[in-house]
Amino acid sequence: MSVLDKLKQMLKGHEDQAGKGIDKAGDYVDERTQGKYRSQVDTAQDKLRDQLGDQGRDRPQPPQ
């Protein structure tokens, strides 16, 4: 089992929190690099969300 598979299993059901962590990490990198690598950081964030199954984060949640 790969590391990515283990991460996916651990994060199952916590996609919102994982997405917030990805956003926070990207903001931290942008801050530390003074936005020099903003486009690369944004691309990395998008790819991480895709890999972790956090697609469509901005879509409204269905009523429970």
LINHUJO-V886526 format. One record per run of one state. SS is the DSSP state (H for helix, E for strand, - for the rest). FROM is the first residue (numbers start at 1). TO is the last residue. Records with the same first field share a line. If there is no record, write none. Layout:
BEGIN
SS->FROM-TO  FROM-TO
END
This chain:
BEGIN
-->1-2  12-14  33-37  53-64
H->3-11  15-32  38-52
END
